[in-house]
């Protein structure tokens, strides 16, 4: 997205929203320059799904609309292979005006079958897998270096930016967002908290542990109301341990 287009896209995204001016403090920090935004919607007890993987719907309709607006404001929306398997999302902009982003799927072993909806028409979809698995040309596949059990995410971002996708929305799941967060690659983080308790379930974040609370990452945030949910807008580049 070119910076000169920001105002037009902003007006388009919020065209259906009553009181659009009130939304400016939430969206204004997202409108200019290269940006990597992580996104999590969780319960009050920190879960993104039940133990069986069910996640529809943890957050309410206002938060779902917010997710569609974020898609419209970014060049690309990125998810991990686990999210595709569990939810089979379209990752398009349907609930608001504005363009649908390029869809990017991290699939290290190139294991996802072609029947998932992101591969069956609509906006372009890129698959990022390990370079040693990137032999298939049936779909648009990008090879990236391995790093541990996953991919070198710095290299992934660099390759996407080389392709003109400089504004990247990391929509899920929790493991994928956590890996970008742990690698220090997120500029901002949006965490929605729904007034819901699940007890057992899949945790929102999976991060390396620390020995003492003072060794953790202490964050600042701005609070926004999204219907019955609350959203924490967290700038990360200035966060200090």
C-alpha positions as YAML, in Angstrom:
chain: A
units: angstrom
residues:
- id: 1
  name: UNK
  ca: [0.00, 0.00, 0.00]
- id: 2
  name: UNK
  ca: [1.41, 3.36, -1.00]
- id: 3
  name: UNK
  ca: [1.27, 6.13, 1.62]
- id: 4
  name: UNK
  ca: [-0.60, 8.40, -0.80]
- id: 5
  name: UNK
  ca: [-3.45, 5.89, -0.84]
- id: 6
  name: UNK
  ca: [-3.87, 5.75, 2.94]
- id: 7
  name: UNK
  ca: [-6.56, 8.41, 3.25]
- id: 8
  name: UNK
  ca: [-8.69, 6.99, 0.43]
- id: 9
  name: UNK
  ca: [-8.46, 3.45, 1.83]
- id: 10
  name: UNK
  ca: [-9.20, 4.70, 5.34]
- id: 11
  name: UNK
  ca: [-12.37, 6.42, 4.10]
- id: 12
  name: UNK
  ca: [-13.38, 3.31, 2.19]
- id: 13
  name: UNK
  ca: [-12.80, 0.92, 5.09]
- id: 14
  name: UNK
  ca: [-14.90, 2.99, 7.50]
- id: 15
  name: UNK
  ca: [-17.56, 3.99, 4.97]
- id: 16
  name: UNK
  ca: [-20.17, 1.72, 6.58]
- id: 17
  name: UNK
  ca: [-19.27, 2.69, 10.15]
- id: 18
  name: UNK
  ca: [-21.37, 5.20, 12.07]
- id: 19
  name: UNK
  ca: [-19.19, 7.62, 14.02]
- id: 20
  name: UNK
  ca: [-16.09, 6.87, 11.94]
- id: 21
  name: UNK
  ca: [-14.21, 9.79, 13.48]
- id: 22
  name: UNK
  ca: [-14.29, 8.03, 16.87]
- id: 23
  name: UNK
  ca: [-12.35, 5.12, 15.34]
- id: 24
  name: UNK
  ca: [-9.42, 7.30, 14.23]
- id: 25
  name: UNK
  ca: [-7.28, 6.78, 17.38]
- id: 26
  name: UNK
  ca: [-7.39, 3.00, 16.83]
- id: 27
  name: UNK
  ca: [-6.61, 2.97, 13.11]
- id: 28
  name: UNK
  ca: [-4.45, 6.07, 12.61]
- id: 29
  name: UNK
  ca: [-1.21, 4.37, 13.83]
- id: 30
  name: UNK
  ca: [-1.69, 1.71, 11.14]
- id: 31
  name: UNK
  ca: [-2.01, 3.96, 8.12]
- id: 32
  name: UNK
  ca: [1.53, 4.90, 7.10]
- id: 33
  name: UNK
  ca: [4.73, 3.12, 6.19]
- id: 34
  name: UNK
  ca: [5.91, -0.51, 6.44]
- id: 35
  name: UNK
  ca: [4.29, -2.22, 9.40]
- id: 36
  name: UNK
  ca: [3.94, -5.70, 10.90]
- id: 37
  name: UNK
  ca: [0.85, -6.09, 13.10]
- id: 38
  name: UNK
  ca: [0.03, -9.17, 15.17]
- id: 39
  name: UNK
  ca: [-3.53, -10.00, 16.14]
- id: 40
  name: UNK
  ca: [-5.06, -12.27, 18.81]
- id: 41
  name: UNK
  ca: [-8.67, -12.66, 20.00]
- id: 42
  name: UNK
  ca: [-8.79, -14.48, 23.32]
- id: 43
  name: UNK
  ca: [-11.04, -15.29, 26.24]
- id: 44
  name: UNK
  ca: [-10.72, -13.69, 29.65]
- id: 45
  name: UNK
  ca: [-8.72, -16.73, 30.77]
- id: 46
  name: UNK
  ca: [-6.29, -16.43, 27.84]
- id: 47
  name: UNK
  ca: [-7.59, -19.08, 25.42]
- id: 48
  name: UNK
  ca: [-8.07, -18.77, 21.66]
- id: 49
  name: UNK
  ca: [-10.04, -22.01, 21.26]
- id: 50
  name: UNK
  ca: [-11.44, -24.91, 23.24]
- id: 51
  name: UNK
  ca: [-9.31, -27.99, 23.84]
- id: 52
  name: UNK
  ca: [-10.90, -29.53, 20.72]
- id: 53
  name: UNK
  ca: [-9.93, -26.49, 18.62]
- id: 54
  name: UNK
  ca: [-13.35, -24.81, 18.33]
- id: 55
  name: UNK
  ca: [-12.98, -21.01, 18.14]
- id: 56
  name: UNK
  ca: [-16.20, -19.71, 16.50]
- id: 57
  name: UNK
  ca: [-16.99, -17.27, 17.91]
- id: 58
  name: UNK
  ca: [-14.85, -16.20, 20.86]
- id: 59
  name: UNK
  ca: [-15.13, -12.49, 20.14]
- id: 60
  name: UNK
  ca: [-18.24, -10.58, 19.12]
- id: 61
  name: UNK
  ca: [-19.39, -9.00, 15.84]
- id: 62
  name: UNK
  ca: [-17.63, -5.67, 16.48]
- id: 63
  name: UNK
  ca: [-14.30, -7.44, 16.82]
- id: 64
  name: UNK
  ca: [-14.93, -9.50, 13.69]
- id: 65
  name: UNK
  ca: [-15.64, -6.28, 11.80]
- id: 66
  name: UNK
  ca: [-12.39, -4.89, 13.20]
- id: 67
  name: UNK
  ca: [-10.51, -7.88, 11.77]
- id: 68
  name: UNK
  ca: [-11.99, -7.26, 8.31]
- id: 69
  name: UNK
  ca: [-10.99, -3.59, 8.52]
- id: 70
  name: UNK
  ca: [-7.45, -4.62, 9.37]
- id: 71
  name: UNK
  ca: [-7.32, -6.87, 6.33]
- id: 72
  name: UNK
  ca: [-8.38, -3.95, 4.14]
- id: 73
  name: UNK
  ca: [-5.64, -1.70, 5.55]
- id: 74
  name: UNK
  ca: [-2.75, -4.12, 4.91]
- id: 75
  name: UNK
  ca: [-0.98, -5.41, 1.81]
- id: 76
  name: UNK
  ca: [-0.97, -9.00, 3.04]
- id: 77
  name: UNK
  ca: [-2.64, -11.13, 5.71]
- id: 78
  name: UNK
  ca: [-0.54, -14.02, 7.04]
- id: 79
  name: UNK
  ca: [-1.58, -17.16, 8.91]
- id: 80
  name: UNK
  ca: [0.04, -20.45, 9.79]
- id: 81
  name: UNK
  ca: [-0.88, -23.83, 8.34]
- id: 82
  name: UNK
  ca: [-2.59, -24.80, 11.60]
- id: 83
  name: UNK
  ca: [-5.12, -21.99, 11.21]
- id: 84
  name: UNK
  ca: [-5.91, -23.12, 7.67]
- id: 85
  name: UNK
  ca: [-6.44, -26.71, 8.86]
- id: 86
  name: UNK
  ca: [-8.56, -25.74, 11.86]
- id: 87
  name: UNK
  ca: [-10.69, -22.90, 10.48]
- id: 88
  name: UNK
  ca: [-10.42, -23.04, 6.66]
- id: 89
  name: UNK
  ca: [-10.72, -19.21, 6.52]
- id: 90
  name: UNK
  ca: [-11.20, -17.11, 3.39]
- id: 91
  name: UNK
  ca: [-9.10, -14.20, 4.76]
- id: 92
  name: UNK
  ca: [-10.96, -11.72, 2.57]
- id: 93
  name: UNK
  ca: [-12.56, -8.35, 3.25]
- id: 94
  name: UNK
  ca: [-16.31, -8.94, 3.29]
- id: 95
  name: UNK
  ca: [-17.79, -6.97, 6.18]
- id: 96
  name: UNK
  ca: [-16.39, -3.58, 5.21]
- id: 97
  name: UNK
  ca: [-15.42, -1.67, 2.11]
- id: 98
  name: UNK
  ca: [-11.82, -1.78, 0.98]
- id: 99
  name: UNK
  ca: [-9.53, -4.19, -0.90]
- id: 100
  name: UNK
  ca: [-8.85, -7.77, 0.14]
- id: 101
  name: UNK
  ca: [-5.14, -8.33, 0.84]
- id: 102
  name: UNK
  ca: [-2.80, -10.90, -0.63]
- id: 103
  name: UNK
  ca: [-3.08, -14.05, 1.49]
- id: 104
  name: UNK
  ca: [0.13, -15.61, 2.82]
- id: 105
  name: UNK
  ca: [0.22, -19.07, 4.40]
- id: 106
  name: UNK
  ca: [3.24, -20.36, 6.34]
- id: 107
  name: UNK
  ca: [3.37, -24.09, 5.57]
- id: 108
  name: UNK
  ca: [6.90, -25.23, 6.39]
- id: 109
  name: UNK
  ca: [6.57, -28.74, 4.95]
- id: 110
  name: UNK
  ca: [4.22, -27.79, 2.08]
- id: 111
  name: UNK
  ca: [1.67, -30.20, 3.52]
- id: 112
  name: UNK
  ca: [-1.69, -28.43, 3.09]
- id: 113
  name: UNK
  ca: [-4.07, -29.98, 0.54]
- id: 114
  name: UNK
  ca: [-5.35, -27.81, -2.30]
- id: 115
  name: UNK
  ca: [-9.03, -28.03, -1.31]
- id: 116
  name: UNK
  ca: [-8.78, -25.30, 1.36]
- id: 117
  name: UNK
  ca: [-10.68, -22.14, 0.46]
- id: 118
  name: UNK
  ca: [-7.64, -19.84, 0.28]
- id: 119
  name: UNK
  ca: [-6.43, -21.93, -2.67]
- id: 120
  name: UNK
  ca: [-9.75, -21.95, -4.53]
- id: 121
  name: UNK
  ca: [-10.08, -18.52, -6.10]
- id: 122
  name: UNK
  ca: [-10.31, -14.99, -4.76]
- id: 123
  name: UNK
  ca: [-7.33, -12.76, -3.93]
- id: 124
  name: UNK
  ca: [-3.81, -14.08, -4.63]
- id: 125
  name: UNK
  ca: [-2.44, -16.64, -2.17]
- id: 126
  name: UNK
  ca: [1.27, -17.19, -1.52]
- id: 127
  name: UNK
  ca: [2.55, -20.26, 0.29]
- id: 128
  name: UNK
  ca: [5.83, -19.91, 2.19]
- id: 129
  name: UNK
  ca: [7.59, -23.20, 2.90]
- id: 130
  name: UNK
  ca: [11.11, -24.41, 3.66]
- id: 131
  name: UNK
  ca: [13.43, -23.84, 0.72]
- id: 132
  name: UNK
  ca: [14.18, -27.55, 0.49]
- id: 133
  name: UNK
  ca: [10.45, -28.27, 0.05]
- id: 134
  name: UNK
  ca: [9.78, -25.60, -2.57]
- id: 135
  name: UNK
  ca: [9.87, -27.84, -5.63]
- id: 136
  name: UNK
  ca: [6.14, -27.84, -6.43]
- id: 137
  name: UNK
  ca: [4.94, -25.13, -8.81]
- id: 138
  name: UNK
  ca: [1.25, -26.03, -8.72]
- id: 139
  name: UNK
  ca: [0.66, -22.98, -6.53]
- id: 140
  name: UNK
  ca: [2.59, -19.78, -5.90]
- id: 141
  name: UNK
  ca: [5.27, -21.09, -3.54]
- id: 142
  name: UNK
  ca: [8.08, -19.15, -1.85]
- id: 143
  name: UNK
  ca: [11.05, -20.99, -0.32]
- id: 144
  name: UNK
  ca: [12.54, -19.63, 2.92]
- id: 145
  name: UNK
  ca: [15.41, -20.81, 5.14]
- id: 146
  name: UNK
  ca: [14.54, -23.10, 8.02]
- id: 147
  name: UNK
  ca: [14.96, -21.89, 11.61]
- id: 148
  name: UNK
  ca: [14.45, -24.52, 14.28]
- id: 149
  name: UNK
  ca: [11.16, -26.32, 13.61]
- id: 150
  name: UNK
  ca: [9.83, -23.41, 11.56]
- id: 151
  name: UNK
  ca: [11.03, -20.79, 9.10]
- id: 152
  name: UNK
  ca: [13.38, -17.81, 9.29]
- id: 153
  name: UNK
  ca: [10.72, -15.14, 9.77]
- id: 154
  name: UNK
  ca: [13.12, -12.27, 9.11]
- id: 155
  name: UNK
  ca: [13.79, -13.78, 5.69]
- id: 156
  name: UNK
  ca: [10.04, -14.25, 5.13]
- id: 157
  name: UNK
  ca: [9.33, -10.57, 5.82]
- id: 158
  name: UNK
  ca: [12.22, -9.51, 3.58]
- id: 159
  name: UNK
  ca: [10.95, -11.61, 0.68]
- id: 160
  name: UNK
  ca: [7.39, -10.32, 1.05]
- id: 161
  name: UNK
  ca: [8.64, -6.75, 1.07]
- id: 162
  name: UNK
  ca: [10.70, -7.48, -2.03]
- id: 163
  name: UNK
  ca: [7.39, -8.39, -3.65]
- id: 164
  name: UNK
  ca: [5.82, -5.09, -2.59]
- id: 165
  name: UNK
  ca: [4.01, -6.45, 0.48]
- id: 166
  name: UNK
  ca: [5.48, -4.11, 3.09]
- id: 167
  name: UNK
  ca: [2.44, -3.89, 5.36]
- id: 168
  name: UNK
  ca: [1.86, -7.30, 6.92]
- id: 169
  name: UNK
  ca: [-1.06, -8.38, 9.14]
- id: 170
  name: UNK
  ca: [-0.27, -11.54, 11.17]
- id: 171
  name: UNK
  ca: [-3.79, -12.81, 11.86]
- id: 172
  name: UNK
  ca: [-3.06, -16.15, 13.46]
- id: 173
  name: UNK
  ca: [-2.91, -18.51, 14.97]
- id: 174
  name: UNK
  ca: [-1.47, -18.13, 18.42]
- id: 175
  name: UNK
  ca: [1.72, -20.07, 17.66]
- id: 176
  name: UNK
  ca: [2.43, -18.00, 14.54]
- id: 177
  name: UNK
  ca: [1.79, -14.67, 16.26]
- id: 178
  name: UNK
  ca: [3.92, -15.83, 19.21]
- id: 179
  name: UNK
  ca: [6.85, -16.70, 16.92]
- id: 180
  name: UNK
  ca: [6.80, -13.25, 15.31]
- id: 181
  name: UNK
  ca: [6.51, -11.67, 18.76]
- id: 182
  name: UNK
  ca: [9.37, -13.73, 20.24]
- id: 183
  name: UNK
  ca: [11.57, -12.84, 17.25]
- id: 184
  name: UNK
  ca: [11.01, -9.11, 17.85]
- id: 185
  name: UNK
  ca: [9.40, -8.66, 14.42]
- id: 186
  name: UNK
  ca: [6.05, -7.11, 15.41]
- id: 187
  name: UNK
  ca: [5.62, -3.34, 15.36]
- id: 188
  name: UNK
  ca: [2.23, -3.48, 17.07]
- id: 189
  name: UNK
  ca: [-0.02, -6.07, 18.67]
- id: 190
  name: UNK
  ca: [-3.82, -6.02, 18.87]
- id: 191
  name: UNK
  ca: [-5.22, -8.29, 21.58]
- id: 192
  name: UNK
  ca: [-8.99, -8.55, 21.92]
- id: 193
  name: UNK
  ca: [-10.31, -9.94, 25.20]
- id: 194
  name: UNK
  ca: [-13.83, -11.36, 25.20]
- id: 195
  name: UNK
  ca: [-15.92, -11.71, 28.40]
- id: 196
  name: UNK
  ca: [-15.80, -15.50, 28.16]
- id: 197
  name: UNK
  ca: [-14.24, -18.24, 30.31]
- id: 198
  name: UNK
  ca: [-13.37, -21.63, 28.78]
- id: 199
  name: UNK
  ca: [-11.29, -23.26, 31.51]
- id: 200
  name: UNK
  ca: [-9.33, -25.75, 29.42]
- id: 201
  name: UNK
  ca: [-8.30, -24.72, 25.91]
- id: 202
  name: UNK
  ca: [-5.56, -23.60, 23.54]
- id: 203
  name: UNK
  ca: [-3.48, -20.72, 24.98]
- id: 204
  name: UNK
  ca: [-3.28, -17.41, 23.15]
- id: 205
  name: UNK
  ca: [0.50, -17.11, 23.44]
- id: 206
  name: UNK
  ca: [3.27, -19.71, 23.40]
- id: 207
  name: UNK
  ca: [6.47, -17.92, 24.39]
- id: 208
  name: UNK
  ca: [9.79, -18.80, 26.02]
- id: 209
  name: UNK
  ca: [9.52, -18.65, 29.80]
- id: 210
  name: UNK
  ca: [11.41, -16.30, 32.12]
- id: 211
  name: UNK
  ca: [12.80, -16.92, 35.59]
- id: 212
  name: UNK
  ca: [11.37, -13.83, 37.25]
- id: 213
  name: UNK
  ca: [8.50, -11.42, 36.51]
- id: 214
  name: UNK
  ca: [10.98, -8.58, 36.07]
- id: 215
  name: UNK
  ca: [12.59, -10.53, 33.21]
- id: 216
  name: UNK
  ca: [9.36, -10.47, 31.20]
- id: 217
  name: UNK
  ca: [8.38, -7.94, 28.54]
- id: 218
  name: UNK
  ca: [6.52, -5.08, 30.24]
- id: 219
  name: UNK
  ca: [4.07, -3.47, 27.79]
- id: 220
  name: UNK
  ca: [2.07, -0.30, 27.46]
- id: 221
  name: UNK
  ca: [-1.32, -0.29, 25.79]
- id: 222
  name: UNK
  ca: [-4.27, 1.83, 24.80]
- id: 223
  name: UNK
  ca: [-7.71, 0.42, 25.56]
- id: 224
  name: UNK
  ca: [-10.57, 0.45, 23.03]
- id: 225
  name: UNK
  ca: [-14.13, -0.85, 23.40]
- id: 226
  name: UNK
  ca: [-15.42, -3.16, 20.65]
- id: 227
  name: UNK
  ca: [-19.00, -3.91, 21.61]
- id: 228
  name: UNK
  ca: [-18.81, -6.21, 24.64]
- id: 229
  name: UNK
  ca: [-15.12, -6.94, 23.97]
- id: 230
  name: UNK
  ca: [-12.08, -4.83, 24.81]
- id: 231
  name: UNK
  ca: [-9.10, -4.37, 22.53]
- id: 232
  name: UNK
  ca: [-5.57, -3.64, 23.70]
- id: 233
  name: UNK
  ca: [-3.51, -1.71, 21.13]
- id: 234
  name: UNK
  ca: [0.12, -2.38, 22.07]
- id: 235
  name: UNK
  ca: [3.12, -0.64, 20.46]
- id: 236
  name: UNK
  ca: [6.06, -3.05, 20.59]
- id: 237
  name: UNK
  ca: [9.09, -1.39, 19.02]
- id: 238
  name: UNK
  ca: [9.45, 0.88, 22.06]
- id: 239
  name: UNK
  ca: [8.75, -1.88, 24.60]
- id: 240
  name: UNK
  ca: [11.60, -2.43, 27.05]
- id: 241
  name: UNK
  ca: [12.49, -5.35, 29.29]
...
